[in-house]
């Protein structure tokens, strides 16, 4: 896996860019605490909390934090999701490398802690659409989002912020694009980067194979699944058939502002 000069992979480097300067982040599923260590050492944040549910990663994280002399700035804690964090201790949550439904569960179980969060940065391994729907319902808008390809796999990194209108990114998209827009991101679709095009094309191929498997099903469940897959493929085809891109497409928040918390007018 490629590593940046700060010791982070390309994926974690993108995650780090979405953490506001001067904030107090908590890194959920921290593993070896590479992200908190990088953020504190660079001076991007003054302190951080590193959480993991497993004892092995917690032990490794504590060793790394001590090795860099950062025990005063990084608190390593063991526990499930945000359970080890008290409300108000952190104003940014970072959750990367977990499944989308797992991320939703972590946030759903910690409403008091989440209420104090200004920003939530998520890099889901799957179910990105469920993550976007959940955060939209909570009142978080998309500050910015990126898609990168690393080691033959596509990763989305999404920064949600309370200062952004939760519906802002979805304006101009019709109901027939609802699934596509949540699954791949409204700003990523507008920008149409080569990586996003390849990602949609690969997923379309996968759905074509799914369609073949469920096409002859006779149960109500199989028929409903077949209809849903057909609609998803049609949405992909409509988007892939479009021409042009908009490299300057919103998010006007993340793309054209620095990483400090600033009041935003999304109305």
Buried (B, 14 or more C-beta within 10 A) or exposed (E): EEEEEBBBBBBBBBBBBBBBBEBBBBBBBBBBBBBBBBBBBEEBBEBBBBBBBEEEBBBBBBEBBEEBEBEEBBBBBBEBBBBBBEBEBBBBBBBBBBBBBBBBBBBEEBEEBBEBBBBBBBBBBBBBBBBBBBBBEBEBBBBBBBBBBEEEEBBBBBBBBBBBBBEBBBEEBEEEBBBBBBBBBBBBBBBBBEBBBEBBEEBBEEBEEBBEEBEEEEEEEBEEBBEBBBEBBEBBEEBEEEEEBEEEBBBBBBBEBEBEBEEBEBE
